[in-house]
């Protein structure tokens, strides 16, 4: 993979992770981002999105480390 591709993966990692996390948090009534951890969102109605965020965000972010 090219360095440019790896750096773009590093840019997309946090965007995907936080974007999917925001969707789950906003659609879960009663979720308190101050009092509850982000990991507890896997129990939300759209918790499968948070699982995808964990599964895709980390490898994409790791791409930045290899590209840098």
N, CA, C and O atoms as a Maestro MAE file, in Angstrom:
{
 s_m_m2io_version
 :::
 2.0.0
}

f_m_ct {
 s_m_title
 :::
 protein
 m_atom[272] {
  # First column is atom index #
  i_m_mmod_type
  r_m_x_coord
  r_m_y_coord
  r_m_z_coord
  i_m_residue_number
  s_m_chain_name
  s_m_pdb_residue_name
  s_m_pdb_atom_name
  i_m_atomic_number
  :::
  1 25 0.838 -1.179 0.000 1 A "UNK " " N  " 7
  2 3 0.000 0.000 0.000 1 A "UNK " " CA " 6
  3 2 0.884 1.243 0.000 1 A "UNK " " C  " 6
  4 15 1.964 1.247 0.590 1 A "UNK " " O  " 8
  5 25 0.427 2.272 -0.650 2 A "UNK " " N  " 7
  6 3 1.222 3.492 -0.720 2 A "UNK " " CA " 6
  7 2 1.123 4.280 0.588 2 A "UNK " " C  " 6
  8 15 0.175 4.130 1.359 2 A "UNK " " O  " 8
  9 25 2.113 5.106 0.806 3 A "UNK " " N  " 7
  10 3 2.134 5.943 2.006 3 A "UNK " " CA " 6
  11 2 0.919 6.856 2.045 3 A "UNK " " C  " 6
  12 15 0.330 7.068 3.105 3 A "UNK " " O  " 8
  13 25 0.550 7.388 0.907 4 A "UNK " " N  " 7
  14 3 -0.613 8.280 0.842 4 A "UNK " " CA " 6
  15 2 -1.890 7.555 1.279 4 A "UNK " " C  " 6
  16 15 -2.704 8.110 2.017 4 A "UNK " " O  " 8
  17 25 -2.057 6.327 0.824 5 A "UNK " " N  " 7
  18 3 -3.230 5.538 1.199 5 A "UNK " " CA " 6
  19 2 -3.253 5.285 2.697 5 A "UNK " " C  " 6
  20 15 -4.296 5.419 3.337 5 A "UNK " " O  " 8
  21 25 -2.108 4.922 3.257 6 A "UNK " " N  " 7
  22 3 -2.027 4.673 4.697 6 A "UNK " " CA " 6
  23 2 -2.338 5.935 5.500 6 A "UNK " " C  " 6
  24 15 -3.005 5.861 6.533 6 A "UNK " " O  " 8
  25 25 -1.866 7.077 5.040 7 A "UNK " " N  " 7
  26 3 -2.159 8.325 5.742 7 A "UNK " " CA " 6
  27 2 -3.645 8.671 5.654 7 A "UNK " " C  " 6
  28 15 -4.221 9.175 6.619 7 A "UNK " " O  " 8
  29 25 -4.261 8.409 4.522 8 A "UNK " " N  " 7
  30 3 -5.705 8.628 4.401 8 A "UNK " " CA " 6
  31 2 -6.482 7.696 5.317 8 A "UNK " " C  " 6
  32 15 -7.507 8.081 5.879 8 A "UNK " " O  " 8
  33 25 -5.996 6.472 5.466 9 A "UNK " " N  " 7
  34 3 -6.636 5.552 6.406 9 A "UNK " " CA " 6
  35 2 -6.587 6.121 7.811 9 A "UNK " " C  " 6
  36 15 -7.560 6.025 8.559 9 A "UNK " " O  " 8
  37 25 -5.465 6.711 8.170 10 A "UNK " " N  " 7
  38 3 -5.326 7.337 9.482 10 A "UNK " " CA " 6
  39 2 -6.255 8.511 9.669 10 A "UNK " " C  " 6
  40 15 -6.713 8.768 10.782 10 A "UNK " " O  " 8
  41 25 -6.542 9.227 8.601 11 A "UNK " " N  " 7
  42 3 -7.512 10.322 8.676 11 A "UNK " " CA " 6
  43 2 -8.928 9.778 8.842 11 A "UNK " " C  " 6
  44 15 -9.717 10.312 9.622 11 A "UNK " " O  " 8
  45 25 -9.245 8.718 8.108 12 A "UNK " " N  " 7
  46 3 -10.599 8.169 8.141 12 A "UNK " " CA " 6
  47 2 -10.916 7.393 9.415 12 A "UNK " " C  " 6
  48 15 -12.084 7.300 9.794 12 A "UNK " " O  " 8
  49 25 -9.912 6.834 10.084 13 A "UNK " " N  " 7
  50 3 -10.139 6.038 11.286 13 A "UNK " " CA " 6
  51 2 -10.934 6.769 12.355 13 A "UNK " " C  " 6
  52 15 -11.987 6.281 12.763 13 A "UNK " " O  " 8
  53 25 -10.469 7.922 12.824 14 A "UNK " " N  " 7
  54 3 -11.217 8.651 13.845 14 A "UNK " " CA " 6
  55 2 -12.568 9.175 13.329 14 A "UNK " " C  " 6
  56 15 -13.534 9.254 14.088 14 A "UNK " " O  " 8
  57 25 -12.628 9.527 12.056 15 A "UNK " " N  " 7
  58 3 -13.894 10.010 11.492 15 A "UNK " " CA " 6
  59 2 -14.950 8.912 11.542 15 A "UNK " " C  " 6
  60 15 -16.088 9.155 11.942 15 A "UNK " " O  " 8
  61 25 -14.568 7.701 11.134 16 A "UNK " " N  " 7
  62 3 -15.486 6.563 11.167 16 A "UNK " " CA " 6
  63 2 -15.856 6.236 12.608 16 A "UNK " " C  " 6
  64 15 -17.032 6.064 12.926 16 A "UNK " " O  " 8
  65 25 -14.857 6.150 13.476 17 A "UNK " " N  " 7
  66 3 -15.092 5.766 14.867 17 A "UNK " " CA " 6
  67 2 -16.020 6.754 15.574 17 A "UNK " " C  " 6
  68 15 -17.012 6.350 16.180 17 A "UNK " " O  " 8
  69 25 -15.707 8.020 15.499 18 A "UNK " " N  " 7
  70 3 -16.520 9.023 16.203 18 A "UNK " " CA " 6
  71 2 -17.854 9.267 15.508 18 A "UNK " " C  " 6
  72 15 -18.855 9.552 16.166 18 A "UNK " " O  " 8
  73 25 -17.873 9.156 14.203 19 A "UNK " " N  " 7
  74 3 -19.133 9.334 13.484 19 A "UNK " " CA " 6
  75 2 -20.147 8.253 13.829 19 A "UNK " " C  " 6
  76 15 -21.303 8.556 14.126 19 A "UNK " " O  " 8
  77 25 -19.726 7.002 13.793 20 A "UNK " " N  " 7
  78 3 -20.631 5.918 14.153 20 A "UNK " " CA " 6
  79 2 -21.004 5.984 15.633 20 A "UNK " " C  " 6
  80 15 -22.149 5.718 15.999 20 A "UNK " " O  " 8
  81 25 -20.044 6.337 16.476 21 A "UNK " " N  " 7
  82 3 -20.336 6.484 17.903 21 A "UNK " " CA " 6
  83 2 -21.359 7.575 18.166 21 A "UNK " " C  " 6
  84 15 -22.222 7.420 19.030 21 A "UNK " " O  " 8
  85 25 -21.271 8.675 17.434 22 A "UNK " " N  " 7
  86 3 -22.232 9.767 17.599 22 A "UNK " " CA " 6
  87 2 -23.632 9.331 17.181 22 A "UNK " " C  " 6
  88 15 -24.615 9.688 17.830 22 A "UNK " " O  " 8
  89 25 -23.723 8.567 16.109 23 A "UNK " " N  " 7
  90 3 -25.036 8.073 15.665 23 A "UNK " " CA " 6
  91 2 -25.660 7.192 16.739 23 A "UNK " " C  " 6
  92 15 -26.841 7.332 17.056 23 A "UNK " " O  " 8
  93 25 -24.867 6.288 17.293 24 A "UNK " " N  " 7
  94 3 -25.387 5.388 18.325 24 A "UNK " " CA " 6
  95 2 -25.795 6.185 19.564 24 A "UNK " " C  " 6
  96 15 -26.867 5.949 20.121 24 A "UNK " " O  " 8
  97 25 -24.962 7.116 19.999 25 A "UNK " " N  " 7
  98 3 -25.253 7.904 21.205 25 A "UNK " " CA " 6
  99 2 -26.506 8.761 21.025 25 A "UNK " " C  " 6
  100 15 -27.311 8.890 21.948 25 A "UNK " " O  " 8
  101 25 -26.665 9.338 19.856 26 A "UNK " " N  " 7
  102 3 -27.813 10.212 19.624 26 A "UNK " " CA " 6
  103 2 -29.123 9.452 19.489 26 A "UNK " " C  " 6
  104 15 -30.193 10.010 19.729 26 A "UNK " " O  " 8
  105 25 -29.044 8.187 19.109 27 A "UNK " " N  " 7
  106 3 -30.273 7.415 18.930 27 A "UNK " " CA " 6
  107 2 -30.628 6.558 20.140 27 A "UNK " " C  " 6
  108 15 -31.658 5.884 20.131 27 A "UNK " " O  " 8
  109 25 -29.795 6.571 21.180 28 A "UNK " " N  " 7
  110 3 -30.062 5.778 22.377 28 A "UNK " " CA " 6
  111 2 -30.632 6.687 23.456 28 A "UNK " " C  " 6
  112 15 -29.890 7.450 24.076 28 A "UNK " " O  " 8
  113 25 -31.935 6.617 23.689 29 A "UNK " " N  " 7
  114 3 -32.540 7.482 24.710 29 A "UNK " " CA " 6
  115 2 -31.943 7.200 26.096 29 A "UNK " " C  " 6
  116 15 -31.827 6.047 26.514 29 A "UNK " " O  " 8
  117 25 -31.577 8.247 26.778 30 A "UNK " " N  " 7
  118 3 -31.053 8.119 28.131 30 A "UNK " " CA " 6
  119 2 -29.559 7.898 28.221 30 A "UNK " " C  " 6
  120 15 -29.025 7.768 29.323 30 A "UNK " " O  " 8
  121 25 -28.869 7.851 27.093 31 A "UNK " " N  " 7
  122 3 -27.415 7.673 27.145 31 A "UNK " " CA " 6
  123 2 -26.775 8.950 27.659 31 A "UNK " " C  " 6
  124 15 -27.073 10.042 27.176 31 A "UNK " " O  " 8
  125 25 -25.892 8.807 28.643 32 A "UNK " " N  " 7
  126 3 -25.188 9.942 29.228 32 A "UNK " " CA " 6
  127 2 -23.700 9.813 28.910 32 A "UNK " " C  " 6
  128 15 -23.027 8.965 29.496 32 A "UNK " " O  " 8
  129 25 -23.170 10.624 28.001 33 A "UNK " " N  " 7
  130 3 -21.765 10.480 27.619 33 A "UNK " " CA " 6
  131 2 -20.794 10.808 28.756 33 A "UNK " " C  " 6
  132 15 -19.628 10.416 28.706 33 A "UNK " " O  " 8
  133 25 -21.262 11.516 29.766 34 A "UNK " " N  " 7
  134 3 -20.400 11.836 30.905 34 A "UNK " " CA " 6
  135 2 -20.361 10.669 31.890 34 A "UNK " " C  " 6
  136 15 -19.300 10.326 32.412 34 A "UNK " " O  " 8
  137 25 -21.511 10.066 32.140 35 A "UNK " " N  " 7
  138 3 -21.609 9.024 33.147 35 A "UNK " " CA " 6
  139 2 -21.404 7.608 32.637 35 A "UNK " " C  " 6
  140 15 -21.146 6.702 33.429 35 A "UNK " " O  " 8
  141 25 -21.513 7.396 31.329 36 A "UNK " " N  " 7
  142 3 -21.385 6.057 30.774 36 A "UNK " " CA " 6
  143 2 -20.205 6.007 29.802 36 A "UNK " " C  " 6
  144 15 -19.892 6.992 29.134 36 A "UNK " " O  " 8
  145 25 -19.574 4.868 29.739 37 A "UNK " " N  " 7
  146 3 -18.433 4.735 28.834 37 A "UNK " " CA " 6
  147 2 -18.915 4.477 27.413 37 A "UNK " " C  " 6
  148 15 -20.053 4.068 27.183 37 A "UNK " " O  " 8
  149 25 -18.032 4.725 26.485 38 A "UNK " " N  " 7
  150 3 -18.374 4.507 25.087 38 A "UNK " " CA " 6
  151 2 -18.578 3.017 24.806 38 A "UNK " " C  " 6
  152 15 -19.326 2.650 23.901 38 A "UNK " " O  " 8
  153 25 -17.917 2.170 25.577 39 A "UNK " " N  " 7
  154 3 -18.063 0.731 25.384 39 A "UNK " " CA " 6
  155 2 -19.460 0.234 25.718 39 A "UNK " " C  " 6
  156 15 -19.900 -0.781 25.179 39 A "UNK " " O  " 8
  157 25 -20.164 0.941 26.604 40 A "UNK " " N  " 7
  158 3 -21.515 0.507 26.967 40 A "UNK " " CA " 6
  159 2 -22.510 0.710 25.830 40 A "UNK " " C  " 6
  160 15 -23.627 0.196 25.885 40 A "UNK " " O  " 8
  161 25 -22.117 1.446 24.814 41 A "UNK " " N  " 7
  162 3 -23.027 1.686 23.695 41 A "UNK " " CA " 6
  163 2 -23.251 0.442 22.845 41 A "UNK " " C  " 6
  164 15 -24.142 0.440 21.996 41 A "UNK " " O  " 8
  165 25 -22.472 -0.608 23.047 42 A "UNK " " N  " 7
  166 3 -22.723 -1.841 22.290 42 A "UNK " " CA " 6
  167 2 -24.044 -2.480 22.721 42 A "UNK " " C  " 6
  168 15 -24.566 -3.349 22.023 42 A "UNK " " O  " 8
  169 25 -24.587 -2.056 23.862 43 A "UNK " " N  " 7
  170 3 -25.866 -2.576 24.350 43 A "UNK " " CA " 6
  171 2 -27.050 -1.722 23.886 43 A "UNK " " C  " 6
  172 15 -28.197 -2.015 24.222 43 A "UNK " " O  " 8
  173 25 -26.773 -0.678 23.123 44 A "UNK " " N  " 7
  174 3 -27.816 0.209 22.610 44 A "UNK " " CA " 6
  175 2 -28.586 -0.495 21.492 44 A "UNK " " C  " 6
  176 15 -28.131 -1.507 20.957 44 A "UNK " " O  " 8
  177 25 -29.760 0.052 21.142 45 A "UNK " " N  " 7
  178 3 -30.509 -0.531 20.022 45 A "UNK " " CA " 6
  179 2 -29.691 -0.612 18.724 45 A "UNK " " C  " 6
  180 15 -29.840 -1.567 17.962 45 A "UNK " " O  " 8
  181 25 -28.848 0.362 18.474 46 A "UNK " " N  " 7
  182 3 -27.968 0.325 17.302 46 A "UNK " " CA " 6
  183 2 -26.536 -0.022 17.700 46 A "UNK " " C  " 6
  184 15 -25.581 0.449 17.083 46 A "UNK " " O  " 8
  185 25 -26.399 -0.835 18.720 47 A "UNK " " N  " 7
  186 3 -25.083 -1.190 19.242 47 A "UNK " " CA " 6
  187 2 -24.183 -1.872 18.233 47 A "UNK " " C  " 6
  188 15 -22.960 -1.793 18.341 47 A "UNK " " O  " 8
  189 25 -24.769 -2.536 17.259 48 A "UNK " " N  " 7
  190 3 -23.966 -3.182 16.221 48 A "UNK " " CA " 6
  191 2 -23.129 -2.155 15.466 48 A "UNK " " C  " 6
  192 15 -22.054 -2.485 14.967 48 A "UNK " " O  " 8
  193 25 -23.610 -0.906 15.374 49 A "UNK " " N  " 7
  194 3 -22.816 0.142 14.724 49 A "UNK " " CA " 6
  195 2 -21.568 0.455 15.546 49 A "UNK " " C  " 6
  196 15 -20.499 0.713 14.993 49 A "UNK " " O  " 8
  197 25 -21.713 0.431 16.873 50 A "UNK " " N  " 7
  198 3 -20.560 0.695 17.725 50 A "UNK " " CA " 6
  199 2 -19.542 -0.430 17.600 50 A "UNK " " C  " 6
  200 15 -18.336 -0.186 17.632 50 A "UNK " " O  " 8
  201 25 -20.018 -1.647 17.460 51 A "UNK " " N  " 7
  202 3 -19.111 -2.779 17.250 51 A "UNK " " CA " 6
  203 2 -18.344 -2.602 15.943 51 A "UNK " " C  " 6
  204 15 -17.145 -2.875 15.882 51 A "UNK " " O  " 8
  205 25 -19.029 -2.149 14.906 52 A "UNK " " N  " 7
  206 3 -18.359 -1.874 13.625 52 A "UNK " " CA " 6
  207 2 -17.356 -0.737 13.788 52 A "UNK " " C  " 6
  208 15 -16.278 -0.764 13.193 52 A "UNK " " O  " 8
  209 25 -17.713 0.270 14.602 53 A "UNK " " N  " 7
  210 3 -16.792 1.386 14.836 53 A "UNK " " CA " 6
  211 2 -15.505 0.895 15.487 53 A "UNK " " C  " 6
  212 15 -14.415 1.315 15.098 53 A "UNK " " O  " 8
  213 25 -15.620 0.011 16.470 54 A "UNK " " N  " 7
  214 3 -14.428 -0.538 17.110 54 A "UNK " " CA " 6
  215 2 -13.616 -1.383 16.120 54 A "UNK " " C  " 6
  216 15 -12.388 -1.307 16.087 54 A "UNK " " O  " 8
  217 25 -14.315 -2.181 15.322 55 A "UNK " " N  " 7
  218 3 -13.633 -3.106 14.409 55 A "UNK " " CA " 6
  219 2 -12.956 -2.399 13.242 55 A "UNK " " C  " 6
  220 15 -11.942 -2.885 12.741 55 A "UNK " " O  " 8
  221 25 -13.487 -1.273 12.802 56 A "UNK " " N  " 7
  222 3 -12.897 -0.578 11.649 56 A "UNK " " CA " 6
  223 2 -12.037 0.613 12.045 56 A "UNK " " C  " 6
  224 15 -11.065 0.925 11.357 56 A "UNK " " O  " 8
  225 25 -12.376 1.279 13.136 57 A "UNK " " N  " 7
  226 3 -11.633 2.470 13.534 57 A "UNK " " CA " 6
  227 2 -10.186 2.185 13.885 57 A "UNK " " C  " 6
  228 15 -9.290 2.934 13.496 57 A "UNK " " O  " 8
  229 25 -9.953 1.109 14.616 58 A "UNK " " N  " 7
  230 3 -8.587 0.791 15.047 58 A "UNK " " CA " 6
  231 2 -7.670 0.426 13.873 58 A "UNK " " C  " 6
  232 15 -6.570 0.972 13.780 58 A "UNK " " O  " 8
  233 25 -8.078 -0.473 12.979 59 A "UNK " " N  " 7
  234 3 -7.175 -0.778 11.856 59 A "UNK " " CA " 6
  235 2 -6.929 0.425 10.937 59 A "UNK " " C  " 6
  236 15 -5.825 0.602 10.421 59 A "UNK " " O  " 8
  237 25 -7.954 1.240 10.740 60 A "UNK " " N  " 7
  238 3 -7.757 2.432 9.915 60 A "UNK " " CA " 6
  239 2 -6.768 3.384 10.579 60 A "UNK " " C  " 6
  240 15 -5.898 3.947 9.916 60 A "UNK " " O  " 8
  241 25 -6.906 3.558 11.882 61 A "UNK " " N  " 7
  242 3 -5.973 4.438 12.599 61 A "UNK " " CA " 6
  243 2 -4.565 3.860 12.606 61 A "UNK " " C  " 6
  244 15 -3.590 4.609 12.544 61 A "UNK " " O  " 8
  245 25 -4.446 2.556 12.681 62 A "UNK " " N  " 7
  246 3 -3.133 1.923 12.641 62 A "UNK " " CA " 6
  247 2 -2.453 2.156 11.295 62 A "UNK " " C  " 6
  248 15 -1.226 2.189 11.209 62 A "UNK " " O  " 8
  249 25 -3.259 2.318 10.247 63 A "UNK " " N  " 7
  250 3 -2.684 2.633 8.942 63 A "UNK " " CA " 6
  251 2 -1.863 3.900 8.969 63 A "UNK " " C  " 6
  252 15 -0.843 3.999 8.287 63 A "UNK " " O  " 8
  253 25 -2.303 4.877 9.755 64 A "UNK " " N  " 7
  254 3 -1.557 6.129 9.871 64 A "UNK " " CA " 6
  255 2 -0.179 5.856 10.470 64 A "UNK " " C  " 6
  256 15 0.821 6.414 10.020 64 A "UNK " " O  " 8
  257 25 -0.133 5.004 11.478 65 A "UNK " " N  " 7
  258 3 1.146 4.715 12.131 65 A "UNK " " CA " 6
  259 2 2.139 4.104 11.135 65 A "UNK " " C  " 6
  260 15 3.324 4.437 11.137 65 A "UNK " " O  " 8
  261 25 1.639 3.217 10.298 66 A "UNK " " N  " 7
  262 3 2.531 2.601 9.303 66 A "UNK " " CA " 6
  263 2 2.901 3.603 8.210 66 A "UNK " " C  " 6
  264 15 4.017 3.588 7.693 66 A "UNK " " O  " 8
  265 25 1.946 4.475 7.867 67 A "UNK " " N  " 7
  266 3 2.225 5.464 6.829 67 A "UNK " " CA " 6
  267 2 3.176 6.563 7.276 67 A "UNK " " C  " 6
  268 15 3.971 7.081 6.492 67 A "UNK " " O  " 8
  269 25 3.075 6.906 8.550 68 A "UNK " " N  " 7
  270 3 3.926 7.967 9.081 68 A "UNK " " CA " 6
  271 2 5.355 7.459 9.209 68 A "UNK " " C  " 6
  272 15 6.238 8.202 9.640 68 A "UNK " " O  " 8
  :::
 }
 m_bond[271] {
  # First column is bond index #
  i_m_from
  i_m_to
  i_m_order
  :::
  1 1 2 1
  2 2 3 1
  3 3 4 2
  4 3 5 1
  5 5 6 1
  6 6 7 1
  7 7 8 2
  8 7 9 1
  9 9 10 1
  10 10 11 1
  11 11 12 2
  12 11 13 1
  13 13 14 1
  14 14 15 1
  15 15 16 2
  16 15 17 1
  17 17 18 1
  18 18 19 1
  19 19 20 2
  20 19 21 1
  21 21 22 1
  22 22 23 1
  23 23 24 2
  24 23 25 1
  25 25 26 1
  26 26 27 1
  27 27 28 2
  28 27 29 1
  29 29 30 1
  30 30 31 1
  31 31 32 2
  32 31 33 1
  33 33 34 1
  34 34 35 1
  35 35 36 2
  36 35 37 1
  37 37 38 1
  38 38 39 1
  39 39 40 2
  40 39 41 1
  41 41 42 1
  42 42 43 1
  43 43 44 2
  44 43 45 1
  45 45 46 1
  46 46 47 1
  47 47 48 2
  48 47 49 1
  49 49 50 1
  50 50 51 1
  51 51 52 2
  52 51 53 1
  53 53 54 1
  54 54 55 1
  55 55 56 2
  56 55 57 1
  57 57 58 1
  58 58 59 1
  59 59 60 2
  60 59 61 1
  61 61 62 1
  62 62 63 1
  63 63 64 2
  64 63 65 1
  65 65 66 1
  66 66 67 1
  67 67 68 2
  68 67 69 1
  69 69 70 1
  70 70 71 1
  71 71 72 2
  72 71 73 1
  73 73 74 1
  74 74 75 1
  75 75 76 2
  76 75 77 1
  77 77 78 1
  78 78 79 1
  79 79 80 2
  80 79 81 1
  81 81 82 1
  82 82 83 1
  83 83 84 2
  84 83 85 1
  85 85 86 1
  86 86 87 1
  87 87 88 2
  88 87 89 1
  89 89 90 1
  90 90 91 1
  91 91 92 2
  92 91 93 1
  93 93 94 1
  94 94 95 1
  95 95 96 2
  96 95 97 1
  97 97 98 1
  98 98 99 1
  99 99 100 2
  100 99 101 1
  101 101 102 1
  102 102 103 1
  103 103 104 2
  104 103 105 1
  105 105 106 1
  106 106 107 1
  107 107 108 2
  108 107 109 1
  109 109 110 1
  110 110 111 1
  111 111 112 2
  112 111 113 1
  113 113 114 1
  114 114 115 1
  115 115 116 2
  116 115 117 1
  117 117 118 1
  118 118 119 1
  119 119 120 2
  120 119 121 1
  121 121 122 1
  122 122 123 1
  123 123 124 2
  124 123 125 1
  125 125 126 1
  126 126 127 1
  127 127 128 2
  128 127 129 1
  129 129 130 1
  130 130 131 1
  131 131 132 2
  132 131 133 1
  133 133 134 1
  134 134 135 1
  135 135 136 2
  136 135 137 1
  137 137 138 1
  138 138 139 1
  139 139 140 2
  140 139 141 1
  141 141 142 1
  142 142 143 1
  143 143 144 2
  144 143 145 1
  145 145 146 1
  146 146 147 1
  147 147 148 2
  148 147 149 1
  149 149 150 1
  150 150 151 1
  151 151 152 2
  152 151 153 1
  153 153 154 1
  154 154 155 1
  155 155 156 2
  156 155 157 1
  157 157 158 1
  158 158 159 1
  159 159 160 2
  160 159 161 1
  161 161 162 1
  162 162 163 1
  163 163 164 2
  164 163 165 1
  165 165 166 1
  166 166 167 1
  167 167 168 2
  168 167 169 1
  169 169 170 1
  170 170 171 1
  171 171 172 2
  172 171 173 1
  173 173 174 1
  174 174 175 1
  175 175 176 2
  176 175 177 1
  177 177 178 1
  178 178 179 1
  179 179 180 2
  180 179 181 1
  181 181 182 1
  182 182 183 1
  183 183 184 2
  184 183 185 1
  185 185 186 1
  186 186 187 1
  187 187 188 2
  188 187 189 1
  189 189 190 1
  190 190 191 1
  191 191 192 2
  192 191 193 1
  193 193 194 1
  194 194 195 1
  195 195 196 2
  196 195 197 1
  197 197 198 1
  198 198 199 1
  199 199 200 2
  200 199 201 1
  201 201 202 1
  202 202 203 1
  203 203 204 2
  204 203 205 1
  205 205 206 1
  206 206 207 1
  207 207 208 2
  208 207 209 1
  209 209 210 1
  210 210 211 1
  211 211 212 2
  212 211 213 1
  213 213 214 1
  214 214 215 1
  215 215 216 2
  216 215 217 1
  217 217 218 1
  218 218 219 1
  219 219 220 2
  220 219 221 1
  221 221 222 1
  222 222 223 1
  223 223 224 2
  224 223 225 1
  225 225 226 1
  226 226 227 1
  227 227 228 2
  228 227 229 1
  229 229 230 1
  230 230 231 1
  231 231 232 2
  232 231 233 1
  233 233 234 1
  234 234 235 1
  235 235 236 2
  236 235 237 1
  237 237 238 1
  238 238 239 1
  239 239 240 2
  240 239 241 1
  241 241 242 1
  242 242 243 1
  243 243 244 2
  244 243 245 1
  245 245 246 1
  246 246 247 1
  247 247 248 2
  248 247 249 1
  249 249 250 1
  250 250 251 1
  251 251 252 2
  252 251 253 1
  253 253 254 1
  254 254 255 1
  255 255 256 2
  256 255 257 1
  257 257 258 1
  258 258 259 1
  259 259 260 2
  260 259 261 1
  261 261 262 1
  262 262 263 1
  263 263 264 2
  264 263 265 1
  265 265 266 1
  266 266 267 1
  267 267 268 2
  268 267 269 1
  269 269 270 1
  270 270 271 1
  271 271 272 2
  :::
 }
}
